[in-house]
Amino acid sequence: MPKYDVDFGGKTYEVEAPDSRTAWQWAQSYALQNKPKTGYLAAAGKGIEQLGSGMRTGLGLAGDANQAALAGLERQKDIGQRYAEQTGLDLLKKAYEQQGVLGAIGEVGRQVPLAVAEQLPRMGATAAGARLGAMAGSPFGPAGAVVGGALGAFAPSMLEMGGTFAERQAREQQERGAPVDVSAGKAFAAAAPAAALDVAAQAIPLGRGMIAKLLGVPEQQLINAAKRKS
């Protein structure tokens, strides 16, 4: 049977069918059955999968870095196909172009809770890491709990972003037509400041009171420990 390129829903499908009309019908049926997920639960699910995929790549860098990065790219591609892109500047720009300032304001209001839902898994991983790190450091007193909590909070972001930067290396090399040669060292070197900023961005809105609760350290002890370190 002949093959047809069918445009539907902003995507192009290559369909093997007896005629163009049947090809369009089959493409429509496939697109509707495999429609990307939307909504708050989908945003949270996407965040969980992206976090897990990045951390998996980061762990894989200890072995075959090239294979780990390429496998990560395939997972990210799959995630992108199964979940709709519900936030981003492109959507904000489109709303502004079509509806003006009020449309853009409305789009911001729509995106904010979706962005929060997508970030919740990362925030949970940071909080869990901070708590575990604080517990590990607590035998060394409040200062040990603070240091352990900071390292524990940093670890998930460092691992995920190390994987993400490794995937970026592989993707850029592929786009240039160069052999894939991923450097785990370069990936984690680039990830370190990015992970620190990520953790800080999450911690600052929480406030020191919430951070103290996450670490299991009384707030005043947290303040005193910080003063001794400064």
Secondary structure, DSSP 4 states (H G I P E B T S, - for coil): --EEEEEETTEEEEEE-SSHHHHHHHHHHHHHHTPPB-SHHHHHHHHHHHHHHHHHHHHHTTS-HHHHHHHHHHHHHHHHHHB----SHHHHHHHHHHHHHHHHHHHHHHHHHHHHHHHHHHHHHHHHHHHHHHHHHGGGHHHHHHHHHHHHHHHHHHHHHHHHHHHHHHHHHHHTTPPP---HHHHHHHHHHHHHHHHHHHHHHHHHHHHHHHHT--HHHHHHHHHHH-
